[in-house]
Amino acid sequence: MKKFEFSLAQLTVLETSPVEIAKIAAECGYDYVSLRQIYMGVKGEVTHDLRKDKNLMGELKGILKNTGLKVLDIELARIFDGVNIKDYEPAMETCRELGGKHILSSIWTDNKEIYTEEFARLCDLANSYGLTVDLEYVPIAGVNNLKQTVDLLTDINRDNAGIMIDMHHLQRVGDDPKKLAKLPKEWFNFAHLCDASKEVPREREELIRIMREARDYVGDGGIDIASILNNMPIVPYSIELPNSTHVKNYGLKGHAQNCLDKAKAYCEKYVKGRD
């Protein structure tokens, strides 16, 4: 049986520095950490540029070496109108230097011609660093469902382009998990784990609120996570589970530990993965 591997995603403990999130991940027993080095300017986000802060980079490398923790991916290379793909190159350098393998991306423009061209350019740049680019579709974004994502990956036909499935996003847009079973295995490099209510909010503001600060522990919500994961190959699962109430009640480390414990128990009980 393949061992399940888990990563602690930045959004779960958003306000932490790269060193702080790595310490938490290592102490809790995660296999990986997923770092934000391309910042978005959202509430609660604090910028820590590892390319400029050599002391922070050195301390992080020490933690990785001493604990065996690894970097899974670096986020978030967004595609939007007016994007300059070269702006993401420093983060790619950081990812490679830290031994990471993947760059997470999402698309925030409705202009298909622009996002097709720019996403292909992003993949080509990442390929020069030996990295994949894994596209996450988001309910409120330009590319917001499985079909759009599959069409784009098919159109650009890049060997290092992949699809990153988030449990929340797939359920919110109503995609059929069975369609994942028909996609090439090599498209799947990692996935985002969380849970949420079975009912999809009708109000955009409530959808965004849950997405950013009120997701549930795996198995505590109404998403049929097993049906999603069992139509995919088993890959590392990055736990992206922002919940301000849980952080208040348990602290950052306590919340991260609960995330891991719940996800492990669920996967060991229900997940077999796709052949």
C-alpha atoms as an extended CHARMM CRD file, in Angstrom:
* protein
*
       275  EXT
         1         1  MET       CA              0.0000000000        0.0000000000        0.0000000000  PROA      1               0.0000000000
         2         2  LYS       CA              1.3220000000        3.4130000000       -0.9310000000  PROA      2               0.0000000000
         3         3  LYS       CA              2.0570000000        5.6890000000        2.0000000000  PROA      3               0.0000000000
         4         4  PHE       CA             -0.0310000000        8.8320000000        2.2260000000  PROA      4               0.0000000000
         5         5  GLU       CA              2.0300000000       12.0170000000        2.3230000000  PROA      5               0.0000000000
         6         6  PHE       CA              0.8490000000       15.3870000000        3.5430000000  PROA      6               0.0000000000
         7         7  SER       CA              1.9560000000       18.9880000000        3.1920000000  PROA      7               0.0000000000
         8         8  LEU       CA              1.0370000000       22.0230000000        5.2890000000  PROA      8               0.0000000000
         9         9  ALA       CA             -0.1960000000       24.7780000000        2.9660000000  PROA      9               0.0000000000
        10        10  GLN       CA              0.4370000000       28.4370000000        3.6980000000  PROA      10              0.0000000000
        11        11  LEU       CA             -3.2420000000       29.4420000000        3.7420000000  PROA      11              0.0000000000
        12        12  THR       CA             -3.8760000000       27.0870000000        6.6720000000  PROA      12              0.0000000000
        13        13  VAL       CA             -1.4980000000       29.1400000000        8.8240000000  PROA      13              0.0000000000
        14        14  LEU       CA             -1.3800000000       32.2360000000        6.6410000000  PROA      14              0.0000000000
        15        15  GLU       CA              0.4310000000       34.6630000000        8.9380000000  PROA      15              0.0000000000
        16        16  THR       CA              3.4880000000       32.4490000000        9.4770000000  PROA      16              0.0000000000
        17        17  SER       CA              6.9220000000       33.0630000000        7.9870000000  PROA      17              0.0000000000
        18        18  PRO       CA              8.6090000000       30.3100000000        5.9400000000  PROA      18              0.0000000000
        19        19  VAL       CA             10.6100000000       29.3240000000        9.0240000000  PROA      19              0.0000000000
        20        20  GLU       CA              7.5600000000       29.3220000000       11.2960000000  PROA      20              0.0000000000
        21        21  ILE       CA              5.4290000000       27.2060000000        8.9640000000  PROA      21              0.0000000000
        22        22  ALA       CA              8.3110000000       24.7710000000        8.4600000000  PROA      22              0.0000000000
        23        23  LYS       CA              8.7890000000       24.3870000000       12.2180000000  PROA      23              0.0000000000
        24        24  ILE       CA              5.0750000000       23.7670000000       12.7190000000  PROA      24              0.0000000000
        25        25  ALA       CA              4.9420000000       21.2660000000        9.8570000000  PROA      25              0.0000000000
        26        26  ALA       CA              7.9670000000       19.3500000000       11.1200000000  PROA      26              0.0000000000
        27        27  GLU       CA              6.7740000000       19.2480000000       14.7180000000  PROA      27              0.0000000000
        28        28  CYS       CA              3.3130000000       18.0340000000       13.6820000000  PROA      28              0.0000000000
        29        29  GLY       CA              4.6800000000       15.2700000000       11.4520000000  PROA      29              0.0000000000
        30        30  TYR       CA              3.9850000000       16.5630000000        7.9680000000  PROA      30              0.0000000000
        31        31  ASP       CA              6.0980000000       15.2850000000        5.0920000000  PROA      31              0.0000000000
        32        32  TYR       CA              6.1460000000       18.5680000000        3.1890000000  PROA      32              0.0000000000
        33        33  VAL       CA              5.4940000000       22.2630000000        3.4340000000  PROA      33              0.0000000000
        34        34  SER       CA              3.8340000000       24.3820000000        0.7350000000  PROA      34              0.0000000000
        35        35  LEU       CA              5.2100000000       27.9180000000        0.7870000000  PROA      35              0.0000000000
        36        36  ARG       CA              3.8270000000       31.2040000000       -0.4900000000  PROA      36              0.0000000000
        37        37  GLN       CA              6.6180000000       33.1660000000       -2.1550000000  PROA      37              0.0000000000
        38        38  ILE       CA              4.4660000000       34.9310000000       -4.7370000000  PROA      38              0.0000000000
        39        39  TYR       CA              2.3310000000       37.0920000000       -2.5140000000  PROA      39              0.0000000000
        40        40  MET       CA             -1.2300000000       38.2410000000       -3.2050000000  PROA      40              0.0000000000
        41        41  GLY       CA             -1.7120000000       41.1070000000       -0.7730000000  PROA      41              0.0000000000
        42        42  VAL       CA             -4.6470000000       39.4850000000        1.0080000000  PROA      42              0.0000000000
        43        43  LYS       CA             -5.6880000000       40.1970000000        4.5990000000  PROA      43              0.0000000000
        44        44  GLY       CA             -3.3920000000       38.5130000000        7.1150000000  PROA      44              0.0000000000
        45        45  GLU       CA             -0.6310000000       37.8240000000        4.6170000000  PROA      45              0.0000000000
        46        46  VAL       CA              2.8850000000       38.8450000000        5.6460000000  PROA      46              0.0000000000
        47        47  THR       CA              5.6470000000       39.0480000000        3.0350000000  PROA      47              0.0000000000
        48        48  HSD       CA              8.8730000000       37.0930000000        3.5710000000  PROA      48              0.0000000000
        49        49  ASP       CA             11.0440000000       37.0850000000        0.4440000000  PROA      49              0.0000000000
        50        50  LEU       CA             13.5360000000       34.2370000000        0.7480000000  PROA      50              0.0000000000
        51        51  ARG       CA             15.5730000000       35.5130000000       -2.1990000000  PROA      51              0.0000000000
        52        52  LYS       CA             16.2770000000       38.7580000000       -0.3780000000  PROA      52              0.0000000000
        53        53  ASP       CA             16.4440000000       37.4910000000        3.2040000000  PROA      53              0.0000000000
        54        54  LYS       CA             19.5000000000       35.2420000000        3.2380000000  PROA      54              0.0000000000
        55        55  ASN       CA             19.3200000000       34.6660000000        6.9860000000  PROA      55              0.0000000000
        56        56  LEU       CA             15.7480000000       33.4150000000        6.7150000000  PROA      56              0.0000000000
        57        57  MET       CA             16.7040000000       31.2140000000        3.7790000000  PROA      57              0.0000000000
        58        58  GLY       CA             19.6100000000       29.7570000000        5.7370000000  PROA      58              0.0000000000
        59        59  GLU       CA             17.4500000000       29.0620000000        8.7660000000  PROA      59              0.0000000000
        60        60  LEU       CA             14.8020000000       27.3960000000        6.6060000000  PROA      60              0.0000000000
        61        61  LYS       CA             17.3830000000       25.1970000000        4.9040000000  PROA      61              0.0000000000
        62        62  GLY       CA             18.6380000000       24.1490000000        8.3250000000  PROA      62              0.0000000000
        63        63  ILE       CA             15.1690000000       23.0670000000        9.3940000000  PROA      63              0.0000000000
        64        64  LEU       CA             14.6640000000       21.0870000000        6.1920000000  PROA      64              0.0000000000
        65        65  LYS       CA             18.0320000000       19.3640000000        6.5910000000  PROA      65              0.0000000000
        66        66  ASN       CA             17.6170000000       18.5730000000       10.2700000000  PROA      66              0.0000000000
        67        67  THR       CA             14.0220000000       17.3380000000       10.1540000000  PROA      67              0.0000000000
        68        68  GLY       CA             13.7180000000       15.6900000000        6.7270000000  PROA      68              0.0000000000
        69        69  LEU       CA             10.8170000000       17.9870000000        5.8820000000  PROA      69              0.0000000000
        70        70  LYS       CA             10.6320000000       18.8300000000        2.1650000000  PROA      70              0.0000000000
        71        71  VAL       CA              9.1800000000       21.6650000000        0.1200000000  PROA      71              0.0000000000
        72        72  LEU       CA              6.3260000000       20.4420000000       -2.0800000000  PROA      72              0.0000000000
        73        73  ASP       CA              5.3160000000       23.5450000000       -4.0060000000  PROA      73              0.0000000000
        74        74  ILE       CA              5.5160000000       27.3050000000       -4.0930000000  PROA      74              0.0000000000
        75        75  GLU       CA              2.5110000000       29.5170000000       -4.8100000000  PROA      75              0.0000000000
        76        76  LEU       CA              0.8410000000       31.4540000000       -6.3690000000  PROA      76              0.0000000000
        77        77  ALA       CA              1.7040000000       32.2390000000       -9.9960000000  PROA      77              0.0000000000
        78        78  ARG       CA             -1.5350000000       33.8680000000      -11.1000000000  PROA      78              0.0000000000
        79        79  ILE       CA             -2.3630000000       34.5680000000      -14.7320000000  PROA      79              0.0000000000
        80        80  PHE       CA             -4.1910000000       37.8730000000      -15.1770000000  PROA      80              0.0000000000
        81        81  ASP       CA             -4.5010000000       40.6950000000      -17.6940000000  PROA      81              0.0000000000
        82        82  GLY       CA             -1.1270000000       42.4270000000      -17.8980000000  PROA      82              0.0000000000
        83        83  VAL       CA              0.8460000000       39.7100000000      -16.0940000000  PROA      83              0.0000000000
        84        84  ASN       CA              4.6070000000       39.5910000000      -16.6250000000  PROA      84              0.0000000000
        85        85  ILE       CA              5.5840000000       35.9300000000      -16.3630000000  PROA      85              0.0000000000
        86        86  LYS       CA              9.2280000000       36.8410000000      -15.7520000000  PROA      86              0.0000000000
        87        87  ASP       CA              8.1570000000       38.3170000000      -12.4020000000  PROA      87              0.0000000000
        88        88  TYR       CA              7.7000000000       34.7310000000      -11.1990000000  PROA      88              0.0000000000
        89        89  GLU       CA             11.2430000000       33.6520000000      -12.0000000000  PROA      89              0.0000000000
        90        90  PRO       CA             12.7130000000       34.5110000000       -8.5610000000  PROA      90              0.0000000000
        91        91  ALA       CA             10.1260000000       32.2450000000       -6.9030000000  PROA      91              0.0000000000
        92        92  MET       CA             11.0630000000       29.4770000000       -9.3200000000  PROA      92              0.0000000000
        93        93  GLU       CA             14.7080000000       29.9290000000       -8.3550000000  PROA      93              0.0000000000
        94        94  THR       CA             13.7000000000       29.6740000000       -4.7020000000  PROA      94              0.0000000000
        95        95  CYS       CA             11.6500000000       26.5480000000       -5.3530000000  PROA      95              0.0000000000
        96        96  ARG       CA             14.5260000000       24.8260000000       -7.1060000000  PROA      96              0.0000000000
        97        97  GLU       CA             17.0260000000       25.8930000000       -4.4470000000  PROA      97              0.0000000000
        98        98  LEU       CA             14.8410000000       24.4070000000       -1.7250000000  PROA      98              0.0000000000
        99        99  GLY       CA             14.2740000000       21.1560000000       -3.6070000000  PROA      99              0.0000000000
       100       100  GLY       CA             10.6370000000       21.8720000000       -4.4900000000  PROA      100             0.0000000000
       101       101  LYS       CA              9.0880000000       20.3810000000       -7.6080000000  PROA      101             0.0000000000
       102       102  HSD       CA              5.9410000000       22.3530000000       -8.3490000000  PROA      102             0.0000000000
       103       103  ILE       CA              4.6330000000       25.8700000000       -8.9660000000  PROA      103             0.0000000000
       104       104  LEU       CA              0.9440000000       26.4010000000       -8.2070000000  PROA      104             0.0000000000
       105       105  SER       CA             -1.0080000000       28.5830000000      -10.6280000000  PROA      105             0.0000000000
       106       106  SER       CA             -4.5260000000       29.9060000000      -11.1750000000  PROA      106             0.0000000000
       107       107  ILE       CA             -6.1130000000       32.0470000000      -13.8720000000  PROA      107             0.0000000000
       108       108  TRP       CA             -7.8970000000       35.3340000000      -13.1920000000  PROA      108             0.0000000000
       109       109  THR       CA             -8.8270000000       36.5890000000      -16.6380000000  PROA      109             0.0000000000
       110       110  ASP       CA            -11.6920000000       35.5870000000      -18.9270000000  PROA      110             0.0000000000
       111       111  ASN       CA             -9.6180000000       36.2440000000      -22.0500000000  PROA      111             0.0000000000
       112       112  LYS       CA             -8.8390000000       32.7450000000      -23.3270000000  PROA      112             0.0000000000
       113       113  GLU       CA             -6.2820000000       33.9220000000      -25.8620000000  PROA      113             0.0000000000
       114       114  ILE       CA             -4.3250000000       35.7590000000      -23.1770000000  PROA      114             0.0000000000
       115       115  TYR       CA             -4.4510000000       33.0380000000      -20.5470000000  PROA      115             0.0000000000
       116       116  THR       CA             -3.5570000000       30.2990000000      -23.0220000000  PROA      116             0.0000000000
       117       117  GLU       CA             -0.4970000000       32.2000000000      -24.2270000000  PROA      117             0.0000000000
       118       118  GLU       CA              0.6390000000       33.2820000000      -20.7760000000  PROA      118             0.0000000000
       119       119  PHE       CA              0.0860000000       29.9070000000      -19.1140000000  PROA      119             0.0000000000
       120       120  ALA       CA              2.1310000000       28.2310000000      -21.8480000000  PROA      120             0.0000000000
       121       121  ARG       CA              4.8540000000       30.8220000000      -21.2590000000  PROA      121             0.0000000000
       122       122  LEU       CA              4.7270000000       30.1250000000      -17.5250000000  PROA      122             0.0000000000
       123       123  CYS       CA              5.1320000000       26.3940000000      -18.1550000000  PROA      123             0.0000000000
       124       124  ASP       CA              8.0900000000       26.9750000000      -20.4550000000  PROA      124             0.0000000000
       125       125  LEU       CA              9.8480000000       29.1780000000      -17.9010000000  PROA      125             0.0000000000
       126       126  ALA       CA              9.2020000000       26.6780000000      -15.1020000000  PROA      126             0.0000000000
       127       127  ASN       CA             10.4980000000       23.8640000000      -17.2770000000  PROA      127             0.0000000000
       128       128  SER       CA             13.8670000000       25.5840000000      -17.4640000000  PROA      128             0.0000000000
       129       129  TYR       CA             14.0250000000       25.1480000000      -13.6750000000  PROA      129             0.0000000000
       130       130  GLY       CA             12.8490000000       21.5330000000      -13.7490000000  PROA      130             0.0000000000
       131       131  LEU       CA              9.4670000000       22.4180000000      -12.2410000000  PROA      131             0.0000000000
       132       132  THR       CA              5.8830000000       21.5280000000      -13.0670000000  PROA      132             0.0000000000
       133       133  VAL       CA              3.1130000000       24.1260000000      -13.1880000000  PROA      133             0.0000000000
       134       134  ASP       CA             -0.0650000000       22.8480000000      -11.5810000000  PROA      134             0.0000000000
       135       135  LEU       CA             -3.2620000000       24.6780000000      -12.4390000000  PROA      135             0.0000000000
       136       136  GLU       CA             -5.8780000000       25.1190000000       -9.7330000000  PROA      136             0.0000000000
       137       137  TYR       CA             -9.3070000000       26.1360000000      -10.8900000000  PROA      137             0.0000000000
       138       138  VAL       CA            -11.1550000000       28.4000000000       -8.4430000000  PROA      138             0.0000000000
       139       139  PRO       CA            -14.9360000000       29.0310000000       -8.4020000000  PROA      139             0.0000000000
       140       140  ILE       CA            -14.5230000000       32.8240000000       -8.5170000000  PROA      140             0.0000000000
       141       141  ALA       CA            -11.6530000000       32.9000000000      -11.0350000000  PROA      141             0.0000000000
       142       142  GLY       CA            -11.4570000000       33.1250000000      -14.8260000000  PROA      142             0.0000000000
       143       143  VAL       CA            -10.7740000000       29.4150000000      -15.2590000000  PROA      143             0.0000000000
       144       144  ASN       CA            -13.2260000000       28.0030000000      -12.7350000000  PROA      144             0.0000000000
       145       145  ASN       CA            -14.1240000000       24.4300000000      -13.6710000000  PROA      145             0.0000000000
       146       146  LEU       CA            -12.6730000000       21.1240000000      -14.7450000000  PROA      146             0.0000000000
       147       147  LYS       CA            -13.5920000000       21.4220000000      -18.4310000000  PROA      147             0.0000000000
       148       148  GLN       CA            -11.8360000000       24.7650000000      -18.8580000000  PROA      148             0.0000000000
       149       149  THR       CA             -8.7680000000       23.3710000000      -17.1390000000  PROA      149             0.0000000000
       150       150  VAL       CA             -8.6590000000       20.2060000000      -19.2360000000  PROA      150             0.0000000000
       151       151  ASP       CA             -9.1630000000       22.2100000000      -22.4240000000  PROA      151             0.0000000000
       152       152  LEU       CA             -6.2540000000       24.4900000000      -21.5360000000  PROA      152             0.0000000000
       153       153  LEU       CA             -3.8530000000       21.6730000000      -20.6620000000  PROA      153             0.0000000000
       154       154  THR       CA             -4.8020000000       19.9360000000      -23.8960000000  PROA      154             0.0000000000
       155       155  ASP       CA             -4.3630000000       23.1000000000      -25.9580000000  PROA      155             0.0000000000
       156       156  ILE       CA             -0.9030000000       24.0220000000      -24.6660000000  PROA      156             0.0000000000
       157       157  ASN       CA              0.3580000000       20.4100000000      -24.6150000000  PROA      157             0.0000000000
       158       158  ARG       CA              3.2550000000       20.9630000000      -22.2060000000  PROA      158             0.0000000000
       159       159  ASP       CA              4.8210000000       17.9500000000      -20.4870000000  PROA      159             0.0000000000
       160       160  ASN       CA              5.2730000000       19.8630000000      -17.2210000000  PROA      160             0.0000000000
       161       161  ALA       CA              1.6860000000       21.1740000000      -17.0230000000  PROA      161             0.0000000000
       162       162  GLY       CA             -0.5750000000       19.5610000000      -14.4320000000  PROA      162             0.0000000000
       163       163  ILE       CA             -3.9200000000       19.9090000000      -12.7070000000  PROA      163             0.0000000000
       164       164  MET       CA             -4.2530000000       20.6130000000       -8.9970000000  PROA      164             0.0000000000
       165       165  ILE       CA             -7.6290000000       19.5710000000       -7.6050000000  PROA      165             0.0000000000
       166       166  ASP       CA             -8.9460000000       21.3460000000       -4.5070000000  PROA      166             0.0000000000
       167       167  MET       CA            -11.7370000000       19.4470000000       -2.7400000000  PROA      167             0.0000000000
       168       168  HSD       CA            -13.6370000000       22.6520000000       -1.9390000000  PROA      168             0.0000000000
       169       169  HSD       CA            -13.4520000000       24.0570000000       -5.4540000000  PROA      169             0.0000000000
       170       170  LEU       CA            -14.4890000000       20.8830000000       -7.2610000000  PROA      170             0.0000000000
       171       171  GLN       CA            -17.5120000000       20.4200000000       -5.0180000000  PROA      171             0.0000000000
       172       172  ARG       CA            -18.5390000000       24.0780000000       -5.1570000000  PROA      172             0.0000000000
       173       173  VAL       CA            -18.7100000000       24.1910000000       -8.9650000000  PROA      173             0.0000000000
       174       174  GLY       CA            -20.4750000000       20.8140000000       -9.1710000000  PROA      174             0.0000000000
       175       175  ASP       CA            -17.9080000000       18.8920000000      -11.1960000000  PROA      175             0.0000000000
       176       176  ASP       CA            -18.2700000000       15.1070000000      -11.4680000000  PROA      176             0.0000000000
       177       177  PRO       CA            -15.3330000000       13.3760000000       -9.7190000000  PROA      177             0.0000000000
       178       178  LYS       CA            -15.6530000000       10.4320000000      -12.1310000000  PROA      178             0.0000000000
       179       179  LYS       CA            -14.3020000000       12.6310000000      -14.9070000000  PROA      179             0.0000000000
       180       180  LEU       CA            -10.9650000000       12.7400000000      -13.1060000000  PROA      180             0.0000000000
       181       181  ALA       CA            -10.5240000000        9.0270000000      -13.8110000000  PROA      181             0.0000000000
       182       182  LYS       CA            -10.3630000000        9.7380000000      -17.5450000000  PROA      182             0.0000000000
       183       183  LEU       CA             -7.4970000000       12.2180000000      -17.2910000000  PROA      183             0.0000000000
       184       184  PRO       CA             -3.8180000000       11.3090000000      -17.7880000000  PROA      184             0.0000000000
       185       185  LYS       CA             -2.1780000000       10.1590000000      -14.5680000000  PROA      185             0.0000000000
       186       186  GLU       CA              0.8400000000       12.3560000000      -15.2320000000  PROA      186             0.0000000000
       187       187  TRP       CA             -1.3270000000       15.4520000000      -14.8850000000  PROA      187             0.0000000000
       188       188  PHE       CA             -1.7070000000       14.8350000000      -11.1330000000  PROA      188             0.0000000000
       189       189  ASN       CA              1.1960000000       15.9160000000       -8.9180000000  PROA      189             0.0000000000
       190       190  PHE       CA             -0.5540000000       16.9640000000       -5.7090000000  PROA      190             0.0000000000
       191       191  ALA       CA             -3.9970000000       17.9710000000       -4.4190000000  PROA      191             0.0000000000
       192       192  HSD       CA             -5.5080000000       20.2880000000       -1.8150000000  PROA      192             0.0000000000
       193       193  LEU       CA             -7.3870000000       18.6880000000        1.0730000000  PROA      193             0.0000000000
       194       194  CYS       CA            -10.1330000000       20.2940000000        3.1330000000  PROA      194             0.0000000000
       195       195  ASP       CA            -13.8390000000       19.8360000000        3.7610000000  PROA      195             0.0000000000
       196       196  ALA       CA            -16.8660000000       22.1420000000        3.6890000000  PROA      196             0.0000000000
       197       197  SER       CA            -20.6330000000       22.0780000000        3.9520000000  PROA      197             0.0000000000
       198       198  LYS       CA            -22.5740000000       19.9570000000        1.5000000000  PROA      198             0.0000000000
       199       199  GLU       CA            -24.7540000000       22.9600000000        0.6760000000  PROA      199             0.0000000000
       200       200  VAL       CA            -23.1230000000       25.4180000000       -1.7140000000  PROA      200             0.0000000000
       201       201  PRO       CA            -23.6020000000       29.0480000000       -0.6360000000  PROA      201             0.0000000000
       202       202  ARG       CA            -25.7050000000       31.0960000000       -3.0100000000  PROA      202             0.0000000000
       203       203  GLU       CA            -24.1180000000       34.3900000000       -2.0060000000  PROA      203             0.0000000000
       204       204  ARG       CA            -20.7050000000       35.0840000000       -3.5430000000  PROA      204             0.0000000000
       205       205  GLU       CA            -19.5380000000       36.8100000000       -0.3560000000  PROA      205             0.0000000000
       206       206  GLU       CA            -20.3410000000       33.7480000000        1.7440000000  PROA      206             0.0000000000
       207       207  LEU       CA            -18.6480000000       31.4590000000       -0.7520000000  PROA      207             0.0000000000
       208       208  ILE       CA            -15.5040000000       33.5680000000       -0.5080000000  PROA      208             0.0000000000
       209       209  ARG       CA            -15.6850000000       33.7790000000        3.2880000000  PROA      209             0.0000000000
       210       210  ILE       CA            -15.7870000000       30.0050000000        3.6800000000  PROA      210             0.0000000000
       211       211  MET       CA            -13.0850000000       29.5330000000        1.0690000000  PROA      211             0.0000000000
       212       212  ARG       CA            -10.7130000000       31.9250000000        2.8360000000  PROA      212             0.0000000000
       213       213  GLU       CA            -11.4380000000       31.4610000000        6.5260000000  PROA      213             0.0000000000
       214       214  ALA       CA            -13.9960000000       28.7690000000        7.3600000000  PROA      214             0.0000000000
       215       215  ARG       CA            -13.1860000000       25.4340000000        5.7560000000  PROA      215             0.0000000000
       216       216  ASP       CA            -13.7580000000       22.2530000000        7.7560000000  PROA      216             0.0000000000
       217       217  TYR       CA            -11.4470000000       19.4710000000        8.8670000000  PROA      217             0.0000000000
       218       218  VAL       CA            -11.4200000000       16.5060000000        6.5030000000  PROA      218             0.0000000000
       219       219  GLY       CA            -14.3930000000       14.2990000000        7.3230000000  PROA      219             0.0000000000
       220       220  ASP       CA            -16.2220000000       16.9690000000        9.3200000000  PROA      220             0.0000000000
       221       221  GLY       CA            -18.0560000000       18.5190000000        6.3750000000  PROA      221             0.0000000000
       222       222  GLY       CA            -20.2850000000       17.3450000000        3.5810000000  PROA      222             0.0000000000
       223       223  ILE       CA            -17.8970000000       16.9300000000        0.6540000000  PROA      223             0.0000000000
       224       224  ASP       CA            -17.5370000000       13.3740000000       -0.6450000000  PROA      224             0.0000000000
       225       225  ILE       CA            -13.7530000000       13.5860000000       -0.5430000000  PROA      225             0.0000000000
       226       226  ALA       CA            -13.2460000000        9.8530000000       -1.0470000000  PROA      226             0.0000000000
       227       227  SER       CA            -15.0620000000        9.9330000000       -4.3760000000  PROA      227             0.0000000000
       228       228  ILE       CA            -12.6960000000       12.6580000000       -5.5560000000  PROA      228             0.0000000000
       229       229  LEU       CA             -9.4730000000       11.0780000000       -4.3210000000  PROA      229             0.0000000000
       230       230  ASN       CA            -10.4290000000        7.5960000000       -5.4940000000  PROA      230             0.0000000000
       231       231  ASN       CA            -10.7410000000        8.8660000000       -9.0510000000  PROA      231             0.0000000000
       232       232  MET       CA             -7.1910000000       10.2590000000       -8.8960000000  PROA      232             0.0000000000
       233       233  PRO       CA             -3.8050000000        8.6340000000       -8.4600000000  PROA      233             0.0000000000
       234       234  ILE       CA             -2.5070000000        8.8290000000       -4.8990000000  PROA      234             0.0000000000
       235       235  VAL       CA             -0.3530000000       11.9630000000       -4.7220000000  PROA      235             0.0000000000
       236       236  PRO       CA              0.8980000000       14.1510000000       -1.8780000000  PROA      236             0.0000000000
       237       237  TYR       CA             -2.0210000000       15.9460000000       -0.2450000000  PROA      237             0.0000000000
       238       238  SER       CA             -1.4310000000       19.5630000000        0.6960000000  PROA      238             0.0000000000
       239       239  ILE       CA             -3.8220000000       20.5190000000        3.4780000000  PROA      239             0.0000000000
       240       240  GLU       CA             -5.2190000000       23.9550000000        2.6590000000  PROA      240             0.0000000000
       241       241  LEU       CA             -7.7070000000       24.5050000000        5.4240000000  PROA      241             0.0000000000
       242       242  PRO       CA             -8.0530000000       28.1140000000        6.5950000000  PROA      242             0.0000000000
       243       243  ASN       CA            -10.3560000000       28.4010000000        9.6120000000  PROA      243             0.0000000000
       244       244  SER       CA            -10.0840000000       31.4710000000       11.8330000000  PROA      244             0.0000000000
       245       245  THR       CA            -12.2080000000       29.9310000000       14.5890000000  PROA      245             0.0000000000
       246       246  HSD       CA            -10.0490000000       26.8190000000       14.8190000000  PROA      246             0.0000000000
       247       247  VAL       CA             -6.8810000000       28.9220000000       14.9120000000  PROA      247             0.0000000000
       248       248  LYS       CA             -8.3800000000       30.9990000000       17.7350000000  PROA      248             0.0000000000
       249       249  ASN       CA             -9.3870000000       27.8920000000       19.6770000000  PROA      249             0.0000000000
       250       250  TYR       CA             -6.3500000000       25.6780000000       19.0960000000  PROA      250             0.0000000000
       251       251  GLY       CA             -3.5490000000       28.0280000000       18.0450000000  PROA      251             0.0000000000
       252       252  LEU       CA             -1.6500000000       27.7280000000       14.7900000000  PROA      252             0.0000000000
       253       253  LYS       CA              0.1880000000       24.5420000000       15.7170000000  PROA      253             0.0000000000
       254       254  GLY       CA             -2.8750000000       22.9300000000       17.2800000000  PROA      254             0.0000000000
       255       255  HSD       CA             -4.9220000000       23.6840000000       14.1860000000  PROA      255             0.0000000000
       256       256  ALA       CA             -2.2010000000       22.3150000000       11.9100000000  PROA      256             0.0000000000
       257       257  GLN       CA             -2.0040000000       19.1520000000       14.0260000000  PROA      257             0.0000000000
       258       258  ASN       CA             -5.7740000000       18.6610000000       13.8890000000  PROA      258             0.0000000000
       259       259  CYS       CA             -5.6740000000       19.1260000000       10.1090000000  PROA      259             0.0000000000
       260       260  LEU       CA             -3.0780000000       16.3870000000        9.7490000000  PROA      260             0.0000000000
       261       261  ASP       CA             -4.6170000000       13.9470000000       12.2120000000  PROA      261             0.0000000000
       262       262  LYS       CA             -8.0760000000       14.2200000000       10.6660000000  PROA      262             0.0000000000
       263       263  ALA       CA             -6.7580000000       13.9200000000        7.1040000000  PROA      263             0.0000000000
       264       264  LYS       CA             -4.6200000000       10.8820000000        7.9380000000  PROA      264             0.0000000000
       265       265  ALA       CA             -7.4690000000        9.0640000000        9.6380000000  PROA      265             0.0000000000
       266       266  TYR       CA             -9.8390000000        9.7910000000        6.7590000000  PROA      266             0.0000000000
       267       267  CYS       CA             -7.4200000000        8.7290000000        4.0260000000  PROA      267             0.0000000000
       268       268  GLU       CA             -6.4400000000        5.5200000000        5.7910000000  PROA      268             0.0000000000
       269       269  LYS       CA            -10.1100000000        4.5950000000        6.1630000000  PROA      269             0.0000000000
       270       270  TYR       CA            -11.5780000000        5.6540000000        2.8280000000  PROA      270             0.0000000000
       271       271  VAL       CA             -8.9460000000        6.3210000000        0.1770000000  PROA      271             0.0000000000
       272       272  LYS       CA             -7.5640000000        3.6740000000       -2.1370000000  PROA      272             0.0000000000
       273       273  GLY       CA             -6.7450000000        5.9070000000       -5.0990000000  PROA      273             0.0000000000
       274       274  ARG       CA             -7.0560000000        5.2300000000       -8.7670000000  PROA      274             0.0000000000
       275       275  ASP       CA             -5.1810000000        2.3750000000      -10.4180000000  PROA      275             0.0000000000
